[in-house]
Amino acid sequence: MKRIAFLCTCYLLLALPIHGEVKDSVSVSDEIILSFRINSSKIDSTYLDNKEKLEAIRTRLHQLINDSCIWIDSIKIETTASPDGPYGTNFNLSKNRSETIKKYLLAQFPAVNRCPIHFCQKVENWEGLMEAVIADTAVPARAQVLALLNNTSLSLNSKKEELKRIGEEKAYSYLVNHILPYLRNATVYIKWYIKEAPAETLPQPQATPVSTDTCTLPVTTTDVITPISQELMPTVVKSRPFPFNLRANLLSWATLSVNGGIEIPFAKRWSALFEAGWTHWNWKDGQRRYRYRSLWPEVRYHFAANNTGTRFWYMGLYLAEGQYNRHLTGSDGRQGHFFGAGLSGGYLLPLNHRLSLDLGICAGYTGDHYHIYRYQTDRDIRIRTDNGNHFGLTKVRVSLVWKFNQ
């Protein structure tokens, strides 16, 4: 139990820096809106101002990904359809538009795959329609349209039918041509962090607006993407959260053996892994037992990434140490201490942006010093002591891996 308490303490200590590094960072969010044609989820660069918006997305992501002082926290894609047509069709349009934007971002910037991408589907944009009618005084029969939109007793389908009848269909015709096209869109929110500069290096607040030519932080608007000023960069301290993976071997858990591990990247293609296992089972009044404790440090090399920025294949060098006591069948049991070393290799199978499966094997040398004993009348009688050597397969992994801050 003391060993288990020690391992848990180590895990907690390793996790402590995670929350302390982000507190002194400045959080910034960009918002860029793309428009879609009616009944379409395809990105059309010639439609409305999509060409400028696509260039804005590419410019901003290029700046963020290539700046070592910036960490992209997450990307949210919020999609809507105009409130006309069947709800089921609009739901599918909203969903497909989210997927289209995600595929576009990953195709343009594979490194984006390392940050969470969230979907928010609002389906029919009734709120946007209301705001647009309030702002546009040229809408025919505007008062009637607003009264209908504010009528909470009607179903959405009823509102759609009534809109077509107001003002002898003139109001609906105006909405179709001047308002509804701007409600079929996707809004891309990019949330990122930049480390605060020391207080004495930051510019003092101005009573008058600061021009975009001298702004020290990016101006976040829908239409204008202002480059990050380089004047502040020398004083910025790099602030990235502490990356690590937590893992559990599902095969060991299937045998009711407690195990877990932590993996920490320390170079572009290298990581350090530490795994531990423990089990303590007795039955038949202690005559049968299965006890096991192991420590398994490992250094891994990850091969070149694919076109999505993910590294799948790896190989490594491991050490192993532990103790065991097993008396499962028959009259004799075995208790000993083992140690070993060898090579590991495997494949990481992504499940989503946070979870993956580590499918791997380990092979090498294992040596142990053990005792053969026999249980007799509430005590163990040692029969002999010996040493063992083994070359071959030493471990099989089917581990669930949970990535943090990557």
C-alpha positions in Angstrom: 0.0 0.0 0.0 2.9 2.3 0.7 4.1 1.9 -2.9 0.7 2.7 -4.3 0.4 5.8 -2.1 3.9 6.9 -3.3 2.8 6.5 -7.0 -0.4 8.4 -6.5 1.6 11.2 -4.9 4.0 11.3 -7.8 1.1 11.7 -10.3 -0.4 14.5 -8.3 3.0 16.4 -8.2 3.4 16.0 -11.9 -0.1 17.4 -12.5 0.4 20.5 -10.3 2.2 22.8 -12.9 -0.7 22.4 -15.3 -2.9 24.9 -13.6 -0.2 27.4 -12.7 1.1 28.2 -16.1 -2.1 29.5 -17.8 -3.0 32.0 -15.1 -0.7 34.7 -16.4 -1.8 34.3 -20.1 -3.9 36.6 -22.1 -6.9 34.9 -23.7 -7.9 36.2 -27.1 -10.7 35.0 -29.5 -11.1 35.6 -33.2 -14.5 35.4 -34.9 -14.8 35.0 -38.7 -18.1 34.3 -40.6 -18.5 32.4 -43.8 -21.7 32.3 -45.9 -23.4 29.4 -47.8 -25.7 29.3 -50.7 -29.2 28.1 -50.2 -29.5 24.3 -49.7 -25.7 23.9 -50.0 -22.9 22.9 -47.5 -20.1 23.6 -50.0 -17.7 26.4 -49.4 -18.0 28.8 -52.3 -15.2 31.4 -52.4 -17.1 33.5 -55.0 -20.2 33.9 -52.8 -20.7 37.2 -51.0 -17.5 38.1 -49.1 -16.2 34.5 -48.6 -13.0 35.1 -50.5 -11.9 37.8 -47.9 -13.1 35.7 -45.0 -11.2 32.5 -46.2 -8.1 34.6 -46.5 -8.6 36.0 -43.0 -8.8 32.5 -41.6 -5.7 31.4 -43.4 -3.8 34.5 -42.3 -4.8 34.2 -38.7 -4.1 30.5 -38.4 -0.7 30.9 -40.2 0.2 33.5 -37.6 -0.9 31.5 -34.6 0.6 28.1 -35.6 4.0 29.6 -36.5 4.4 31.8 -33.4 6.1 29.8 -30.6 4.7 32.3 -28.0 1.1 31.4 -28.8 -1.0 28.4 -27.9 -4.3 27.7 -29.7 -6.7 26.6 -27.0 -9.7 25.5 -29.1 -11.7 26.1 -32.3 -15.5 26.3 -32.2 -17.6 26.1 -35.4 -21.1 27.5 -35.0 -23.4 26.8 -38.0 -26.9 28.0 -38.9 -29.5 27.7 -41.6 -32.1 30.3 -42.6 -35.5 29.7 -41.0 -37.2 28.7 -44.2 -37.8 25.2 -45.6 -38.3 21.9 -43.6 -36.6 21.7 -40.2 -35.1 18.3 -41.0 -33.4 19.7 -44.1 -32.1 22.6 -42.2 -30.7 20.3 -39.5 -28.8 18.3 -42.0 -27.5 21.5 -43.7 -26.3 22.8 -40.4 -24.5 19.6 -39.5 -22.9 19.2 -43.0 -21.7 22.8 -42.9 -19.9 22.1 -39.6 -18.1 19.0 -41.1 -17.2 21.0 -44.2 -15.5 23.7 -42.3 -13.6 21.2 -40.1 -12.4 19.3 -43.2 -11.3 22.6 -44.8 -9.3 23.7 -41.7 -7.6 20.3 -41.4 -6.7 20.2 -45.1 -5.2 23.7 -45.0 -3.5 23.4 -41.5 -3.0 19.7 -40.4 -1.5 21.0 -37.1 -5.1 22.2 -36.1 -5.8 18.5 -35.4 -3.9 18.9 -32.1 -6.4 21.3 -30.6 -10.1 20.6 -29.7 -12.6 21.4 -32.4 -16.2 21.9 -31.1 -19.4 22.0 -33.0 -22.4 24.2 -32.2 -25.4 23.7 -34.5 -28.1 26.3 -34.1 -30.0 24.9 -37.1 -32.6 27.7 -37.8 -31.4 31.2 -37.1 -34.6 32.8 -35.9 -32.7 35.1 -33.5 -30.7 36.5 -36.4 -33.8 37.0 -38.5 -35.4 39.0 -35.7 -32.3 41.2 -35.3 -32.0 41.8 -39.0 -35.7 42.9 -39.3 -35.3 45.2 -36.4 -32.3 46.8 -38.0 -33.7 47.1 -41.5 -36.5 49.7 -41.7 -37.1 48.9 -45.4 -38.7 45.5 -44.7 -42.3 45.7 -46.1 -45.0 45.3 -43.4 -42.2 45.4 -40.9 -44.5 45.8 -37.9 -46.5 42.7 -38.9 -43.4 40.7 -39.4 -42.0 41.6 -36.0 -45.3 40.8 -34.3 -45.3 37.4 -36.0 -41.8 36.7 -34.9 -42.6 37.7 -31.3 -45.7 35.5 -31.2 -44.7 32.6 -29.0 -48.0 30.8 -29.3 -47.3 29.7 -32.9 -45.2 26.8 -33.9 -42.2 27.4 -36.1 -43.9 25.8 -39.1 -46.9 28.0 -38.6 -44.6 31.1 -38.5 -43.0 30.0 -41.8 -46.4 29.8 -43.5 -47.6 33.1 -42.1 -44.5 34.9 -43.2 -45.2 34.0 -46.8 -48.7 35.7 -46.6 -47.8 39.0 -44.9 -48.1 42.0 -47.2 -49.2 40.0 -50.2 -45.9 38.0 -50.1 -43.9 41.2 -50.5 -42.4 40.9 -47.1 -41.3 37.3 -47.6 -39.9 38.2 -51.1 -37.8 41.0 -49.4 -36.5 38.6 -46.7 -35.5 36.0 -49.3 -33.5 38.5 -51.3 -32.0 40.7 -48.6 -31.9 39.0 -45.3 -32.1 35.2 -45.4 -28.9 34.8 -47.5 -26.9 36.2 -44.5 -28.4 33.7 -42.1 -27.0 30.7 -43.8 -23.5 30.8 -42.3 -20.8 29.3 -40.2 -18.9 31.3 -37.6 -15.4 30.1 -36.8 -14.2 31.1 -33.3 -10.5 30.6 -32.6 -9.5 30.9 -29.0 -5.8 31.3 -28.2 -3.5 32.5 -25.5 -0.5 34.7 -25.4 1.8 35.2 -22.4 1.5 38.6 -20.7 4.6 40.8 -21.0 6.1 42.1 -17.7 4.1 45.1 -16.4 6.8 47.7 -17.1 6.9 46.7 -20.8 3.2 46.9 -21.5 1.9 50.2 -23.0 -0.1 52.4 -20.7 -3.8 52.8 -21.4 -4.6 55.7 -23.7 -7.6 58.0 -23.5 -7.9 57.9 -27.2 -8.2 54.8 -29.4 -4.9 53.2 -30.4 -4.4 52.9 -34.1 -4.1 49.4 -35.7 -0.5 50.3 -36.7 0.8 50.5 -33.1 -1.5 47.9 -31.4 0.5 45.5 -29.4 -2.2 42.8 -29.3 -4.2 41.6 -32.3 -7.4 43.4 -33.1 -10.2 40.9 -33.1 -13.1 41.7 -35.5 -15.1 39.9 -38.0 -13.8 41.9 -41.0 -10.3 43.0 -40.1 -7.4 40.8 -39.1 -4.5 42.9 -37.8 -1.0 41.3 -37.7 0.5 40.8 -34.3 3.0 43.6 -33.6 6.6 42.4 -33.4 7.6 45.2 -31.0 6.2 43.3 -28.0 7.5 39.9 -29.0 11.0 40.1 -27.4 9.5 40.7 -24.0 6.9 37.9 -24.3 7.6 34.7 -22.3 6.5 31.5 -23.8 3.4 30.0 -22.1 2.3 26.6 -23.0 0.4 24.2 -20.8 2.3 21.1 -19.6 1.5 18.3 -22.1 1.1 14.7 -20.9 -0.8 11.5 -21.5 -2.6 9.3 -19.0 -3.0 5.6 -19.8 -4.3 2.3 -18.6 -3.7 -1.2 -20.1 -7.1 -2.7 -20.7 -5.8 -6.2 -20.7 -4.4 -5.8 -17.2 -7.7 -4.4 -16.0 -9.5 -7.3 -17.5 -7.6 -9.6 -15.1 -8.6 -7.3 -12.2 -5.1 -5.9 -11.9 -4.8 -2.2 -11.1 -2.4 -0.3 -13.5 -1.8 3.1 -14.9 0.8 5.2 -16.5 1.9 8.7 -17.6 3.7 9.7 -20.7 5.5 13.0 -21.1 6.9 14.4 -24.4 10.3 15.9 -24.0 11.4 16.5 -27.6 9.9 16.7 -31.0 9.8 12.9 -31.5 10.7 11.6 -28.0 8.7 10.8 -24.9 9.2 9.3 -21.5 6.7 6.7 -20.2 6.3 5.4 -16.7 3.8 2.6 -15.9 3.0 0.8 -12.7 0.9 -2.2 -11.9 -0.4 -3.8 -8.6 -2.8 -6.5 -7.6 -3.3 -8.4 -4.3 -5.8 -11.3 -4.3 -6.3 -14.1 -1.7 -8.9 -16.8 -1.6 -9.5 -20.2 0.1 -8.4 -18.7 3.4 -5.1 -17.6 2.0 -4.2 -20.9 0.5 -4.6 -19.5 -3.0 -3.1 -16.1 -3.9 -2.1 -13.8 -6.7 0.0 -10.8 -5.8 1.9 -8.6 -8.2 3.7 -5.3 -8.3 5.7 -3.8 -11.2 7.4 -0.6 -12.3 8.0 -0.1 -16.0 9.9 3.0 -17.3 10.3 3.4 -21.0 11.8 5.9 -23.5 10.0 6.1 -26.9 10.9 7.4 -30.4 7.9 8.4 -32.5 8.3 8.2 -36.3 7.4 11.0 -38.8 3.9 12.4 -38.7 1.4 11.8 -41.4 -0.4 14.6 -43.3 -2.7 15.3 -40.3 0.2 15.9 -37.9 -0.4 12.7 -36.0 2.5 10.3 -35.2 1.2 6.7 -35.2 4.2 4.3 -35.1 6.7 4.2 -32.4 9.6 2.1 -30.9 11.2 2.3 -27.5 13.6 0.9 -24.9 12.2 -0.2 -21.6 13.3 -1.4 -18.1 11.2 -3.6 -15.8 11.3 -4.4 -12.1 8.8 -6.0 -9.8 7.8 -8.7 -7.3 5.2 -11.5 -7.5 3.6 -14.2 -5.3 1.3 -16.7 -7.0 -0.2 -19.9 -5.8 -3.1 -20.6 -8.2 -3.4 -24.4 -8.6 -1.6 -27.4 -7.2 0.3 -27.7 -4.0 3.3 -25.5 -4.7 3.5 -21.7 -5.1 6.1 -19.4 -6.4 7.4 -16.1 -5.0 10.1 -13.9 -6.4 11.6 -10.7 -7.6 12.2 -10.0 -11.3 14.0 -7.4 -13.5 14.4 -7.0 -17.2 15.0 -4.8 -20.3 14.2 -4.9 -23.9 12.6 -3.2 -26.9 9.0 -2.0 -27.4 7.0 -1.1 -30.5 3.5 -0.3 -31.4 0.8 1.8 -33.1 -1.4 4.6 -31.8 -5.0 4.3 -33.1 -6.8 7.6 -32.7 -10.4 7.4 -31.4 -10.9 11.2 -31.3 -8.8 14.3 -30.6 -8.4 13.3 -26.9 -8.5 9.5 -26.8 -6.5 6.8 -28.6 -5.5 3.1 -28.3 -1.9 2.1 -27.9 -1.5 -1.3 -29.5 2.0 -2.6 -28.7 4.3 -5.4 -27.7 7.5 -5.6 -25.7 10.2 -8.2 -26.0 13.5 -8.7 -24.3 15.2 -10.3 -21.3 13.6 -11.1 -17.9 15.5 -12.5 -15.0 14.1 -13.5 -11.6 15.2 -14.9 -8.3 12.4 -16.9 -6.8 11.4 -19.4 -4.1 9.2 -22.5 -4.5 7.0 -23.0 -1.4 4.2 -25.3 -0.2 1.3 -24.2 1.9 0.9 -26.4 5.0 -1.2 -25.9 8.1 -1.6 -22.1 7.8 2.0 -21.4 6.8 4.3 -21.6 3.8 7.2 -24.1 3.7 10.1 -23.1 1.4 11.1 -26.0 -0.7 13.9 -24.5 -2.9 15.4 -21.3 -4.2 16.4 -20.8 -7.8 17.1 -18.2 -10.6 15.3 -18.0 -13.9 16.1 -16.3 -17.3 13.8 -15.7 -20.1 14.2 -14.2 -23.6 11.1 -13.4 -25.6 7.8 -11.6 -25.5 7.4 -9.8 -22.1 4.3 -7.6 -22.5 1.2 -7.0 -24.7 -0.5 -3.6 -24.6 -4.0 -2.6 -25.5 -3.9 0.7 -23.6 -6.5 3.5 -23.5 -4.6 6.8 -23.8 -6.0 10.2 -22.8 -4.1 13.2 -24.0 -4.0 16.5 -22.1 -2.9 20.0 -23.4 -1.9 18.7 -26.8 
